[in-house]
Amino acid sequence: MHLKRLRDLREDFDLKQSDIAKILNITTQQYGLYELGKRDLPVEFLKILAKFYNTSSDYILKSTNNPEPINKK
C-alpha cells in the first residue's frame, strides 16, 4: 500500500524523511520505503506517527478524510 498521506503529513510539517526516521529510530532509507509502500508500516510506527502528527491512524491509512484525532474517553 502506497502511503502518500505519510508524505503529505511530513511535508505539511516541513520535515524531511530523515527527521521522521530519527523519531522512529530507523534509517532514512527504511522510512522512505514505508512512504513508497515497498515495506509495510509496523503498527507501532503507525501509532507513533499518528500521535506525533496529532491525527488518527485511520487518517494516515486513508480510512477517513477527517484528520482530527479520535477522542478517547
Backbone as JSON, one array per atom type, in Angstrom:
{
  "sequence": "MHLKRLRDLREDFDLKQSDIAKILNITTQQYGLYELGKRDLPVEFLKILAKFYNTSSDYILKSTNNPEPINKK",
  "N": [[0.84, -1.18, 0.0], [0.65, 2.11, -0.94], [1.64, 4.83, 0.9], [0.81, 7.66, 0.59], [-0.22, 9.65, 2.14], [1.41, 9.73, 4.36], [3.68, 11.0, 3.37], [2.51, 13.44, 2.61], [1.68, 14.47, 5.12], [4.16, 14.71, 6.4], [5.41, 16.61, 4.75], [3.64, 18.73, 5.12], [4.34, 19.48, 7.66], [6.77, 20.51, 7.18], [9.02, 18.79, 7.21], [11.81, 16.56, 6.77], [12.48, 13.32, 5.35], [14.49, 12.21, 6.87], [14.13, 13.44, 9.34], [11.78, 12.26, 10.32], [12.61, 9.63, 10.34], [14.46, 9.71, 12.42], [12.76, 10.13, 14.6], [11.45, 7.68, 14.64], [13.56, 6.07, 15.07], [14.99, 4.75, 13.02], [16.55, 4.07, 9.81], [16.89, 6.59, 7.26], [16.5, 5.61, 4.71], [14.99, 3.3, 5.21], [12.63, 4.45, 6.2], [11.82, 5.82, 3.91], [11.07, 3.69, 2.28], [8.71, 2.93, 3.5], [7.05, 5.14, 2.95], [6.89, 4.87, 0.2], [5.52, 2.54, 0.0], [6.79, 0.16, -0.28], [7.5, -1.34, 1.8], [5.75, -2.7, 4.56], [4.23, -0.63, 6.93], [4.94, -0.86, 10.29], [2.6, -1.44, 12.94], [3.27, -0.3, 15.37], [4.87, 1.89, 14.59], [2.97, 3.31, 13.16], [1.24, 4.11, 15.2], [2.96, 5.8, 16.65], [3.46, 7.81, 14.75], [0.88, 8.8, 14.26], [0.29, 9.92, 16.73], [2.36, 11.81, 16.87], [1.73, 13.52, 14.68], [-0.69, 14.35, 15.56], [-3.13, 13.15, 14.78], [-5.36, 10.61, 13.49], [-4.78, 7.07, 13.17], [-6.39, 6.0, 11.26], [-6.74, 8.14, 9.51], [-4.15, 8.42, 8.45], [-3.98, 5.99, 7.13], [-5.85, 6.36, 5.22], [-8.5, 5.65, 5.71], [-10.3, 7.39, 6.48], [-11.16, 10.79, 5.74], [-11.01, 12.72, 7.56], [-8.91, 14.56, 9.46], [-8.84, 14.89, 12.17], [-7.95, 13.78, 15.45], [-9.12, 10.8, 17.08], [-11.14, 11.13, 19.82], [-10.39, 10.05, 23.07], [-12.21, 8.61, 25.64]],
  "CA": [[0.0, 0.0, 0.0], [1.38, 3.37, -1.01], [1.14, 5.68, 1.96], [1.03, 9.05, 0.18], [-0.59, 10.56, 3.22], [2.6, 9.89, 5.21], [4.49, 12.04, 2.73], [1.77, 14.7, 2.71], [1.77, 14.95, 6.5], [5.56, 15.1, 6.64], [5.64, 17.86, 4.04], [2.83, 19.76, 5.78], [5.08, 19.88, 8.84], [8.07, 20.96, 6.68], [10.03, 17.86, 7.7], [12.48, 15.68, 5.82], [12.38, 11.9, 5.71], [15.47, 11.95, 7.93], [13.55, 13.88, 10.61], [10.84, 11.23, 10.77], [13.41, 8.44, 10.63], [15.03, 9.89, 13.77], [11.67, 9.91, 15.57], [11.17, 6.24, 14.67], [14.82, 5.39, 15.35], [15.3, 3.89, 11.88], [17.3, 4.8, 8.78], [16.11, 7.38, 6.3], [16.15, 4.71, 3.61], [13.88, 2.43, 5.65], [11.41, 5.26, 6.24], [11.44, 6.07, 2.52], [10.38, 2.5, 1.78], [7.34, 2.98, 4.03], [6.3, 6.12, 2.18], [6.67, 4.34, -1.15], [4.71, 1.33, 0.06], [7.61, -1.02, -0.57], [7.53, -2.07, 3.06], [4.59, -2.44, 5.39], [4.49, 0.19, 8.11], [4.52, -1.56, 11.5], [1.55, -0.79, 13.74], [3.95, 0.5, 16.38], [5.26, 3.14, 13.95], [1.73, 3.99, 12.82], [0.78, 4.75, 16.43], [3.88, 6.89, 16.96], [3.25, 8.89, 13.8], [-0.45, 9.39, 14.49], [0.42, 10.78, 17.92], [3.24, 12.92, 16.5], [1.01, 14.42, 13.81], [-1.95, 14.66, 16.22], [-4.2, 12.69, 13.91], [-5.69, 9.2, 13.76], [-4.18, 6.09, 12.27], [-7.34, 5.87, 10.15], [-6.45, 9.21, 8.56], [-2.9, 8.06, 7.77], [-4.26, 4.85, 6.25], [-6.9, 6.8, 4.29], [-9.81, 5.08, 6.01], [-11.14, 8.57, 6.67], [-10.55, 12.03, 5.28], [-11.04, 13.62, 8.71], [-7.61, 14.48, 10.12], [-8.95, 15.06, 13.63], [-7.74, 12.54, 16.22], [-10.29, 10.24, 17.75], [-11.08, 11.45, 21.25], [-10.52, 8.92, 23.99], [-12.99, 8.99, 26.82]],
  "C": [[0.89, 1.24, 0.0], [0.8, 4.31, 0.02], [1.45, 7.15, 1.66], [0.72, 10.02, 1.32], [0.56, 10.75, 4.2], [3.47, 11.02, 4.66], [3.81, 13.4, 2.86], [1.87, 15.3, 4.11], [3.17, 15.48, 6.79], [5.84, 16.45, 5.99], [4.84, 19.02, 4.64], [3.54, 20.32, 7.01], [6.49, 20.38, 8.49], [9.22, 20.11, 7.23], [10.62, 17.05, 6.56], [12.26, 14.24, 6.27], [13.33, 11.58, 6.86], [14.95, 12.38, 9.3], [12.61, 12.82, 11.18], [11.58, 9.94, 11.12], [14.01, 8.53, 12.03], [13.97, 9.64, 14.84], [11.4, 8.42, 15.75], [12.4, 5.41, 15.0], [15.15, 4.33, 14.29], [16.1, 4.7, 10.88], [16.34, 5.57, 7.88], [15.64, 6.49, 5.15], [14.97, 3.82, 3.98], [12.58, 3.23, 5.68], [10.9, 5.54, 4.82], [10.69, 4.9, 1.91], [8.95, 2.44, 2.3], [6.5, 3.96, 3.24], [5.97, 5.61, 0.78], [5.79, 3.1, -1.18], [5.48, 0.07, -0.29], [7.85, -1.87, 0.66], [6.28, -1.72, 3.84], [5.0, -1.65, 6.63], [4.02, -0.58, 9.35], [3.5, -0.75, 12.3], [2.17, 0.12, 14.79], [4.34, 1.87, 15.81], [4.02, 3.97, 13.58], [1.21, 4.74, 14.04], [1.64, 5.96, 16.78], [3.62, 8.08, 16.05], [1.89, 9.57, 13.97], [-0.4, 10.34, 15.69], [1.26, 12.01, 17.58], [2.5, 13.97, 15.67], [-0.35, 14.85, 14.39], [-3.14, 14.36, 15.31], [-4.51, 11.24, 14.26], [-4.95, 8.3, 12.78], [-5.09, 5.88, 11.06], [-7.08, 6.93, 9.08], [-5.18, 8.88, 7.76], [-3.13, 6.94, 6.76], [-5.35, 5.14, 5.22], [-8.24, 6.09, 4.49], [-10.82, 6.19, 6.26], [-10.4, 9.77, 6.08], [-10.55, 13.09, 6.38], [-9.72, 13.5, 9.45], [-7.66, 14.6, 11.64], [-8.71, 13.74, 14.35], [-9.03, 12.07, 16.85], [-10.13, 10.49, 19.23], [-11.26, 10.2, 22.07], [-11.28, 9.41, 25.21], [-12.6, 8.14, 27.99]]
}
